[in-house]
Amino acid sequence: MSYFTSRRERRSLRACAGILAALLGLTSAAASEPLRRSGYAIGAETCGSGDLSFPRIQIDMKAGFCAGLVASEEDRLKFPRAIVQVPGRELFVVADMGGWGHSDGRLLLLDPRAVPGQRFKELLTGIEYPFGLAIGLDRQLYASTAETIFRFDPLADNPRGTVETIIRHMPGRRITLPDGTKVEEGAHPLKQFVFDKNGRLFVNVGSHSDDCVTPAPITTPCAAAEGAFAMASIWLFTPPASGVFPALTPKDPDPPHVVYARGLRNSMAMALHPNFPDAGYAFLQGENSRDLPDIFKPNEEINAIEPGRHYGWPYCYDLSTPSPEFRNVLQGGVYKSLCTANALYKPPLSLMPPHGAPLAMLYYHGNKFPELEGKLLVGLHGYRPTGSRVLVYDVDDHGFPKPSPAPVRYRVSCAADPARSFQTGTGEVAAAPFDELIAGWHRVNGARPQGAPVGMIVAEDGAIWLVEDKNQTVIRIDRAAGDPPPPLPCDMRSQAMIDQLAAFVAGDAQNNARLITLRKGLVEKHCLGCHSDFGLKGGLSEAEKDAAVLRFMLSQDGWIYPGDPGAGRLRTRLRGIGAGKLMPPGGEGLPKTEPGYARLLDTMDVLVATMVPGTRMRIKPGPPQRKFFGKTSKECGEIPAAKVVVVTQRNAVDKPGFSRFFRPADPYLNGECSDGDGYYIRQEFLVPVQ
């Protein structure tokens, strides 16, 4: 649909779509069985009003707020990461990275009033890691790639013909460190950026690694974070007096820059107070800290950015804890006692929940939610129990969150400790308390997926818009009347289920051997330092190490679906399939450089496929979904055709004509059934796995 379509035409098209749905019987079906879009169960309730009324999704929100699903996978979104409104128009531009391929990115024009499935128009394609989006002083739209920042007109007949590059050569995929080392896939490819009120441009140049650790003993500073082209830093570009950067011709050099602040591993979340850079006003950064094994260490950070200061990475974490790997570096030279007694270092203004992964930060200014006016909003993207939510901070008159004395508690999740105080190695510490606009957005079978918020903006009407990458959605937050609905139950894989699966593996000699092979050849060799070190810690016996690795993998949301290796995220990440980033980092070359690595991945597939005793069978082609039932014949969900289940009784003894299978892939449960012995499905719906 053209973005020039009138509002009346859009209303007419939406009405026609509703009539067609009724004629096809879709409306009555939806009344009894909710539709599912991007994993969300969509019912009759809506959020918003008029042309901006969207299906209400079931996420736990602050009273007075609701969330509407504007776009989903049916709109052919792949990996949306940022959103911005076109000034003065009821249209939005979305940066869709497409995945972690080098040129999969697109910039899309979103018309939220168009009919579902027709809300996007492609503006630019073949872009390398599009992420940052912002409106400049000239009211033009600016975007970033891995190495460039450019502007363009999203409403032009030929948007590509309007592209003007203003920065061309930021650290990207291939870099040379100050010590001469050449690194492939070097700098963090996602270039977030913000403008201040004078048109100055601040750009995140993320670190090239999680912790910059090199083979011990480490005696020199982290090379990637040094010099005039330092990574793990924020770069400042200053425009001419007009406040607008000129377009670069092929012969022009990049505009000069300064390293404004260092020691910031990855500044995906940055927010400037509207009065910045006036004296005393806030420039805030949300730090994605290094990934230590402990689920509660280190904390993420809110940093008050000042020019010339160092914020610790990779030498310090939390408030002032030295990184043990850099003990020698901290004993002398410019970084002597950096974390504890060095004027160069500025500790965090406040800690945030550990491993929360702040990817968006802004000050709310709008008419729709006066109770939020001037407050700081932070989106947490992290997949651990402390992530998947949107925080609200009270701030002072200059935009700084207000720390309170210890203890300051934060909610973890319904699947872990209900609450915890902010702590470092020295005990409880002061921190800025926060409220939750969206509370722990954990996955609930049959109702919603785990929340994965990335980009966030306030629209001109005051509504808050979010994009989720993993769930492929655009969400709009509006005013809701009445009390919020009761929270949905917490629905992670239970400890009893993990115990049962672990016992299956331990009791099968072949699978136990496969687990040992994977632990030694894959996890210990390539995965330590990530994902809480898979539960491995000092003092464990060999058998305890095997059990820890298996239990860790089983406890991660969506990693493993027993019997169906192709359905789990562990397989797609290890093999680089789909939008998820390949793990381990740099693993592209391992099948060629490491004999036996490909066999390790095959071994993982066999372990998952044979984990549960029984016969693997596939849901027969035909109608798109097949219903399954619990012991009392209650309908428990539907499994799409072609999915794999493990059949434990081909002819169920207590239900003639049905087969009994171990468990469905979790997303297909409707949230009301739980049967530790498995579920029933009609025999004719099953065919052997080829």
N, C-alpha and C positions, 0 to 999 in steps of 0.2 A: 504494500500500500504506500502510495506517495505521501510524504509528510506535508504536502499541500492540501490533503483531503480536509474538507471542512468538518467542523464539529457535528453539524447536522448529519452529514454523510456517515460519520463514524458511528453516531447513535443508531442510524438506520441499519448499518451493517451488523452492529451488535444485536439489535432486535431480531434481524433475519437469522442470525446464528442461533439465537435462543429458540426461535420457532422451528428451525430445522432440527435442533436437538430434541425438542418435544416430539416432533413427527417420527424421529428415529427411535423413540423410547428411551433416550439418554437421561432425560430429566427424572423420570420415575425410577430409573436404576440408581441414579445418584442419591435419591432420597433414602434408599435402603442400604446402599453400599457406596461409600464415598469414593470419588475419583482420586487417583494418585498422580501427583505431578512432582517430579524431582524428589520422590520419597515422602512428600507431604500428603496426608489424607485431606482431601478438600470436600467440605460439606456445603450446606446452604448458607452459613453465616458469612458476612462480608465485613470488610474494614474499609472505611472511607465513605464518601458520598458522591452522588452524581456520576460523572464520567470517570472519577477517580475512586471508584468502589471496586475492590478486588477481593477474591476469596480469602477469607481469614484463615491463617495458619495457626496451629496449636503450639505456640511457644509460650513459656512462662514469662509474663511481663509485669512491669510495675502497674499498679491500679491506674486506670484512666488512659491506657495506651493499648493499641492493637496493631497487628502486623498483617498486611495484605500481600499476597503473592502476585506480583506484576508480570513476571516472566519466569519461564522454567525451561527444562530441556526440550519441551515441545516447540519452543521458539528457536531451537538450534543453537542455544548457548553452549559453549564448550568449557571455558575456564575464565569466567569474568573476574576482573581484579580491581577495577576502578570505575567510577561514575562521576559525571559532572553535568550540570544543567546548562543548556545553551542560553546565554543571557537574554532575558525578555521573552523567551519562548517556553512553551510547555513541552519541550523536547529535551532529551538527554543524550549524552554520548557515553558509551560504555567501552572500556578497554577489555577485550577478550583475548587473553594470551594464547588460547587454543591448547596449551600444554607447555612442556618444557623443550619442545623442538625449537630450533633456532629461528625459523621464519613462519611460525604457525599463527602469529598474532593478527588480530583484526581490530579496527575501530568501527563501532556500530552506532547508528542513530536510532534511538528508542522513542517511539511514539506510544506512550502508555494508554492512549485512548483507542488505539487500533484494536482489532479483534485478536484474540490469542492466536499465536502461530504466524501472525503477520505484523508484529510490533517492531521488527528490526529491519534496517536497511544497511547494507555494507557500505562503508565510506572508504576505508583504506584496508588493504589486505597485504599478506606477505611481510608483516612487520616483526622484527626481532624483539621479543619480550616487551610489548607495550605495557606500561604500568601507570606512570604518573599522568594525571590530567589536572589542569588548573586553568582559571581565567586570569589573563594578565590585565595590567592597567589599561591597555588599549581595548579591553573587552573582547579580545580574541581568545580562541581556544588553543592551549598549549598541551603537548603530549611528549612522552619520552619513549626511547627505545633503550637497548643495552648501552649504547654509546652516544646517543644524540638527544637533543631537545629541539622540537620544531613546533610551528604553529600552522594552522590551516583553517579553512572555512567549511564547517560541516554542512552548511546549507547550500553550498555552491552546486551547480549542475555537475561539475567535475572536481570533487574535493582534492584529488591528487594534484591537479594543476595549480592549486593554491598553496601547496606546501612550501614553507620557508624555514630552513634550518638555521637555528641561532647558536647551537653548540654542536660540535661534530665529533670530538675525539676524547671522550671520557673513557676511563679504564673499562674495558669490556671483556670479551671472551679470551683474548690473547694479550697477555701483559708481560712486561719485563720489570722485575723488581729492582729497587735501587741498588741491590748487590749484584745485579746482572743476571739473576736467575730468570729463565723464561718459564711462564706458567700458562698452560692451556686451561680454558674455562676459569679464568683468574678472578676478576672482581665479581662481586655479587651483581647479577645482571639487571636487577630491578632498580631503576633510577627514580625514586620518589623525589618530588621537589615542591617548594612553596615560594610564593612571592610575598614580599612585605609591601607596605603601603607606598613605598618609594620606588617599587619596581625591581628591587634587588632580588636576586634569585639564589635560593639555598637548595643544594642538591645533595641527596644521600649517595655517597660512594661507599657501599657496603664492603665488609671484609671479604677476603678471598677464602676464608676457612672459618671453622667454628671457634678455634682457639689459637691458631698460629703456632701450634706445637710442632717442633722439628725434633729429630733424633737427639736424645740427651747425650752429654750435658749441654744445656742451652746457655750460652755465654754472651750472646749479643741480642739487642732489641729485635723485635718483630720487623723484618725488613719491609713487609708490605705496608706497614703503618707509618713509615718514615718519609721524610722529604716533602717536596712541593706537590707531589702527585699521590699523596698518602691515601690508602684505602682505610676503612674503618673510621671514616671522618665525614664531616659536612663541608662541602665546598661552597664558597660565595662568589657569585658573578655579579658585578655591578654594571648597570646599563649606562648609556650616555645621559646627559642632562635631561633629555626628553622623557626618560623613564622606560623607554622601549628599546629592546635589542634590535640592531639591524639584521636583515637577512644576510647570510654568508654566501658569497660567490665561491666557485670551486677553488679560487686562488687565495681566498681570505684565510688568515689564521683564526683559531678560536679566540673569543674574548678572553682576556686575562682572568685568572681566578686566584683566590687565596684559600688556604686550608683554614676554615673558620674555627673548627673545633675537632679534636682528635679523640681516639680511644673509645669510639662508639661503634660497636660491632655491626649494627644494622639499623639505620634510622628510617624504618618504613613508616613510622608514626611521628609526624611533626606538626606542631600547631603554634601559630603566632597570634598573640593578642592583637586586636585591631589597632591599638595605639603603638605597637612595636614598630620602629626601634626607638621611640621616645624613651628617655631615661627611666629605668625601673620597671618597664613592662616586660611581660614574659615571652620568651621563646622556649617552648617545651619540646622535649623529645621522649618518645617511648622506646626503651632499649630492649631489643631481643638478645638476651644474655646468652652466654655459652651454655652448652647442653651437658651439665654434669649428671652422673648416674642417678643421684638421689632425686626422687620426684618433687621434693620440696627445696632443692638447691640447684642453682642459685635463684634468687628472686629476680624478676624483671624489674625495670627501673623507670622512674620519671626523672629526667635530668633537666635542670634549668641551664640552658645553653648560654655561654658567654664566650666572646672571642678570645682565642689563644689558649683556652683551657684544655686539659687532658682529662678524659672521663673514665680511664682505667683499663679498657680492653687492650691486650689480653692479660694484663698484669694484676688486675684487681677485679673482684666481683663483690656482690652485695654492697655494703657500705664501705668497708675498708679491709676486706679479706684478701691477702696476697695469694696469687696463683702459685702453687708449690713448684710447678715446672720452671718458673722464671725466678727462682730464688737467687741465682747468681746475678741476674740482670738487676735485681732490686738491691744489691749490696754495694753498688757503686755507679758512677756516671750520672747522666742526666735523670735517670729514673731511680736513683738511690732513695729508698724508703718512700717510694711514690705513694703507696696506699695509706700510709700512716703519718708521714711527716715531710711532705713535699708540697710547696705552694703551687706547683703546676697542676696538681690533681684537685678536681672538684667532685666530691662524692654526690650520690644521687640526692635529689630533693626529697624523694619518697621511694619506697619499694612498692612493687606491684606483685600480684600472685605469681609464684614461680612457674616458668614454662607456659605462661599465658599467651605469649607471642602477640604483642600489640602491633597491629598493622594499620590502624586508623586512629586519628586523634583530631578533634576539632572543638572549637567553642561554639555553643549553640546560641544563635541569634535569630529569632523568628517570632511571629505572632501566635502560632498555633499552641505552643506549650509555654506559657509565661512562667511556670514553675521551674523550667529549665534555663531561663534566660541568663546568659553569661556563664553558664556552667561548662565544665570540661567533660566531653564524652570520649571514651576510649573503647575501641573494639578489640576483643581478644579472640584470636583465630586459633589458638593452640588446641591440639587434639587431646591433651591430657585433661584430667578432671578439673583443673583450674582454668581451662580455656572456655571457648564457646559461649561468650556473653558480651554485653555492652555495659560499661561502667559509667557512673555519673559522679563527678567530683565537685564539691563546693570549692570556690576559689576566692581569693581576696580581691581587692579593688584593682590590682595589677595583673590578675590572671593566674596567680600561683596557688596550687592546692595547699590546703592548710593541715600540716602534720599534727597529730595528737600524740600525747605521751603513751608509752607502752603500758599495757598490751593493747594493740589494735588488731581486731580479728577480721578474718575474711572467710566467706563460705567456700568450701572446696567443691563438693558435689554430693548428690544423694548416694553415690556408689562408693564414697570414701569417707574420710573424717568429715563430719558435718561442718566443722569450723576449726580454724587454726589461727594462732596469732602470728604476726610477722616476726621472723626470727633470723638471726645470723649465727655464726659460730660462737658469738659471745652471749647469746640469749635473746630475749625479747627486745624489740627496738621500736622506736617511734615510727609512725607512717601516717599518710593522709588517708582517713577513712573514706569509703565510697558507698554509694547506693548502686543498685543494679536496675538499669532500664530493661534489659533482657537478662533473665537469670539463667543459670546453668542449662544450656541448650543441648542437653544430652539426647542421644537417640532413644526413641520409644517405639517399639515394634508396632507397625500398622498405623502410627500417628505422625511421625516425623523422623527425619534423619538428624544426626548431630550437626549443630550449627557451625558454619565455617565463614564468619563475616570477614570481609577484606575492606573494600572501599566503602566510604560513608560520607554523605554530604547532607546539608540542610538546603532544601529547595526554597524557591522564592515565596512559596505559600506557607513555609514553616514546617512542612512535613520532613521527616528524616528518611533518607533512602540508603539502602545497603545493597551490596552485591556479595554473594557467596560463591566461592570458586568450586569447592568440591561438589556442592549440590546444584550448581548451574542455575542460580536464581537471582532475580532482582526483587527486593522486598521494600515496601513503603510502610512507614510507621505513621499512624494517624491517631486521632482522639477516639477513645472508646467510652461509652456510657456504662454506668453501673459498676458492680464489683467484678474483678477479674475472675475467670473460671478457676476452679481448683487445680493445683499443679498435677501434671500427669505423673504416673508412677515412674520410678527409676527402673530401667530395663536393660541393664548390661548382662553379659553372660555371668551366671551365678557361680559362686565358688564350688557348689556341689557339682555343677556341670563340668567345670574345669577338672575337679577331682576325678570324675568319671572318665573323661577323655584321657587324662594322664595315666590312669590305671589301664586303659586299653593299650596304650603305647608300651607301658612298662611290662605288660603281660605278653607282648608279641616280640619274640627274639629278633625277627628281621627289622621291625620298626624301631626297636630299641637301638639296634646297630646303626640304622639310618640316622637316628637322632644324634648319636655320638659323632658320626661323620659330619653332620651339619654343624654341630656345636664347635668342633675343632677346626673344620675347614672353611666354614663360612662366618659364623658369629664371632669366634675369638680372633679370627684372622682379619676380618674386614668390617665388623660392625661395632666393635668396642668404641666407646666415646659417643655413641648415639643411642637414643631410645633407652635411657637408663641402664646402659650396658647389659640389657637383656636380663636383669636381675642377678648378674654374676657379681660376687664379692669375695673378698679374701676369706680363707679358712674353709671353703666348701670342698667336700669330697668330689670325686669324678661323677658319681651318681647324683649327688646333689646339684652339681652344675648342669647336668642334663635336665634334671627336673625343673630347675630354675628357668632355663632357656625355653623349654616347652610351655611352662605355665605363663611366662611372660608373653609369648606369642599368642597363646589362647585367650589371654585377658585383653588384648588390644582389639578395639572395635573394628570389626570387618576384615581383620587380617586373614583369618582361616575359617572356611566353612567345611567341616569334615565331610569327606567323600567327594567334594567338588573343588579341586584345586584351582580351576579356571575362574571361580567366582570370587576369590579372595584378593584383597589389596596387597598381600605379601607377594604373591606371584607377579602381579602387574608391576609392582615397584622394582622387584629384583630383575625383571626382564625388560623394563622400560616400555611397557605396553600402555597406551592411552595417555591421558593428560598428566598423570602423576610423575614426579621427578624420579629418575633412575636412582636406585640405591644399590650398593653404596656409592657415594659421590665418586665420579671418575671410573665407574664400573664398565663403561663402554668397551674398554680394551681388555678386560679380564678374560673373556673367553679365548682371546688370542694369546695373551701373555702368560696365562696361568694354566698349565695342563690340568685337566680335570675339573675346571670351574663349571663348564657347561653341564658336566655330569652331576655336580652338586645341586644345580637348579633342578635337574630332573629328579634327583633324590628327594628334594623337598616336595615336588609334585606327588611322587609315589607315597611318601609319608602321609600327606594330607588325604590322598585318595583312599588309602587303606587303613586310616586311623581307627575307624569304627568297624567292628566285625559285621559282615553282611554282604549283600550284593548291590553294587552300584547300578542304578537304573535311571533312565532319563524320562522326563515327562513327555508324553507322546505329542507329536505335532497335531495341530488342530485348533480349536478355540484358544484364544491367547492365554487363558489362565484356568487352572484346575483346582477345585476346592478340596480342602482336606479337613479332617475332623478329629476331635478328642474322644476320650473314652465314653462320654455321655452323649455322643453324636452331635455335640455342639460344633458349629462351623468355626474353624480356627484361622482360616486365611485361604489364600489362593497362590499357587505356584505357577509362574509362567511356563509355557511350553519350552522344551529343550533344557530346562534346568535338571540337575542331577540330585538324586536322593539316595541314601543307603537303606535298602530294604532289609529288614530283620526277619519278617515273616511274609513270604510270598502269598500264602493263604492264611490270613489272620484267623486264628482259632476262635476268637470271640466276636467276629464281624464278617460273616460270609460275603464273598464278592469283593472284599477289600484286602489290600495289602497294608502291612504296618511298616513304617519307615522311621529311622532314628530321629531326625529333626529336619525341619525345613531350613533353608537359608533364612536367617533371622528376619530380614526385611519383610517376609511374607506372612508372618504372624500378625493377627489383628490386634494384639495387645490384651486380649481377654482370656486366652487359653495358655495353659502351662502344663505340660504332661511329661514327666521325667522318663516315661517308658516309650515315648514316641507318639506318632500320629497315624491316622488311617487315610488312605486314598483309594479310589476305585481301581481295581486291578487293570481294567482296560486302558487306564491312563498311563501305564508304564510300559516302556520298551527297553531292551538291553542297551547298555552303553557300548558303542562300537569301538 
